[in-house]
């Protein structure tokens, strides 16, 4: 039977998705809706437009947005048992600056209320602990590291190790070590968009350059 082209495409797509384990069934509809959107709304001619492979797209976007400095360098490390593992080395300064230079995240509405961004001091007195800068030891840490230095910019990092990152079989595949800034308010510190990855572990090994 000579099936209609749309049916052939649907069968082909379903065959590809079924060859991958753990794929959400809704992904089929998401892909077809995506194609419809770009074909109708964006008027994309898929017969003539260049379609990027995943690695090509990553390279192209890195060039367009100048993101090469965020790419980790793969480095081989010899362990105590003489085995060798490959670990990514991230440029921590580049990761931090990528957030500080992001105008979408660096907005006043995202900062902790009652906090002076440049001095690290509270703008008003409070007896309620509701943000990081209102905690007892914040001023102690700020005074120790910054003192009254004119050009010192207090930048505390909130970091955690995500042990819940698993592979399709439920085993620990790799665990990202992520961070955000303490001056973001509690709401934003709960959003993935305000975090960046500093490293991955498998096993627990991190390398950073500053």
C-alpha positions in Angstrom: 0.0 0.0 0.0 1.3 3.4 -1.0 0.7 5.4 2.2 0.4 9.2 2.3 3.6 11.1 2.9 2.4 12.3 6.3 1.6 8.8 7.5 5.0 7.6 6.3 6.7 10.4 8.2 4.7 9.5 11.4 5.7 5.8 11.1 9.3 6.8 10.6 9.3 9.2 13.5 7.7 6.6 15.8 10.2 4.0 14.8 13.1 6.3 15.6 11.6 7.3 19.0 10.9 3.7 19.9 14.5 2.8 19.3 15.5 5.0 22.3 14.7 3.8 25.8 12.8 5.9 28.3 11.4 8.4 25.8 8.2 10.2 26.9 5.3 9.2 24.6 4.3 12.9 24.4 7.6 13.6 22.6 6.0 12.4 19.3 3.3 15.1 19.5 5.8 17.7 20.6 8.0 17.1 17.6 5.1 17.1 15.1 3.8 20.4 16.6 7.2 21.9 16.4 7.5 21.0 12.7 4.0 22.5 12.1 4.9 25.7 13.8 8.1 26.2 11.8 6.5 25.2 8.5 3.3 27.4 9.0 4.2 30.2 11.3 7.9 30.6 10.5 7.3 29.5 6.8 10.4 27.4 6.9 11.1 25.4 3.8 12.6 22.2 5.1 13.5 21.0 1.6 16.0 23.9 1.1 16.9 25.1 4.6 20.0 23.8 6.3 19.2 21.4 9.2 22.0 21.3 11.8 23.2 18.1 13.5 23.3 18.5 17.2 27.1 19.1 17.4 26.9 21.5 14.4 24.2 23.5 16.2 26.2 23.7 19.4 29.2 25.0 17.6 27.2 27.5 15.6 25.5 28.9 18.7 28.8 29.1 20.5 30.2 31.2 17.7 27.1 33.4 17.4 26.9 34.2 21.1 30.7 34.0 21.9 30.3 31.1 24.3 33.5 29.3 23.7 34.9 30.3 27.1 32.2 28.3 28.8 33.2 25.0 27.1 35.1 22.8 29.5 38.5 21.3 28.7 38.7 17.5 29.0 41.7 16.5 31.1 43.0 13.0 32.0 43.7 12.3 35.7 45.5 9.2 37.0 43.9 7.8 40.2 45.6 6.0 43.1 44.9 2.6 41.5 46.7 3.8 38.3 43.5 3.9 36.3 42.9 7.0 34.3 39.6 9.0 34.1 38.7 12.0 32.0 37.3 15.0 33.8 36.0 18.3 32.5 37.9 21.5 33.7 35.6 24.5 33.9 36.7 28.1 33.9 34.9 29.4 37.1 35.6 33.0 36.3 33.9 32.6 32.9 30.9 30.9 34.4 30.5 33.6 37.0 30.8 36.4 34.5 28.3 34.7 32.2 25.7 35.3 35.0 26.9 38.8 35.9 26.7 39.9 32.2 23.3 38.4 31.7 20.8 41.3 31.7 17.8 38.9 32.1 19.0 37.6 35.4 20.8 40.7 36.7 17.7 42.7 37.4 16.8 44.5 40.6 13.6 42.5 40.9 15.6 39.3 41.2 17.9 40.6 44.0 17.2 40.1 47.7 15.1 42.8 49.3 17.0 45.3 51.5 20.5 44.4 50.1 23.0 46.7 48.6 24.6 44.8 45.7 27.9 46.6 45.6 28.7 46.9 49.3 27.1 43.7 50.5 25.5 45.6 53.4 21.8 45.7 54.3 20.0 48.9 53.3 17.7 48.7 56.4 17.8 47.0 59.8 15.7 43.9 60.4 15.3 41.3 63.1 13.9 38.7 60.7 16.1 36.2 59.0 14.6 35.9 55.5 17.5 36.3 53.1 21.1 35.2 53.2 22.4 38.7 54.0 20.1 38.9 57.1 21.8 35.9 58.7 24.0 36.3 61.7 27.3 35.4 60.1 26.9 37.3 56.8 28.4 40.6 58.2 31.2 38.6 59.9 32.1 37.0 56.5 31.7 40.2 54.6 33.9 42.2 57.0 36.6 39.5 57.0 36.9 39.3 53.2 36.0 42.8 52.0 36.6 45.1 55.0 36.0 48.6 53.8 38.0 48.2 50.5 36.5 50.6 48.0 36.5 48.2 45.0 35.7 45.0 46.8 32.6 43.3 45.4 31.1 40.8 47.8 30.1 37.7 45.8 29.1 34.7 47.8 28.2 31.5 46.0 25.4 29.1 47.0 26.5 25.6 45.8 25.2 22.1 46.0 25.9 18.7 44.7 23.0 17.2 42.8 23.1 13.4 43.6 19.7 12.8 42.0 21.1 13.1 38.4 20.6 9.5 37.2 20.8 7.6 33.9 17.9 5.8 32.2 18.5 2.7 34.3 18.3 4.6 37.6 22.0 4.4 38.3 24.1 7.5 39.1 25.4 8.6 35.8 27.0 11.9 36.7 26.3 14.4 39.4 26.5 18.2 38.6 28.0 20.6 41.1 26.0 23.8 40.6 26.0 27.3 42.0 24.2 30.6 42.1 24.7 33.9 43.8 23.7 34.6 47.4 22.3 38.1 46.4 19.5 36.6 44.4 16.3 36.4 46.4 14.8 33.2 47.7 12.4 32.8 44.9 15.0 33.1 42.1 17.4 30.8 44.0 14.8 28.1 43.7 14.7 28.4 39.9 17.0 26.4 37.6 17.5 29.4 35.3 19.6 31.1 38.0 22.1 28.3 38.4 25.1 27.3 36.5 27.2 24.2 36.4 30.8 24.3 37.8 31.6 20.7 37.3 30.5 17.1 37.0 31.6 14.1 39.0 32.0 10.5 38.1 33.6 9.6 40.4 33.8 12.7 42.7 36.4 14.8 40.9 36.2 18.5 40.1 38.7 20.8 38.5 38.2 24.5 38.1 40.4 27.3 36.8 40.0 31.0 37.8 
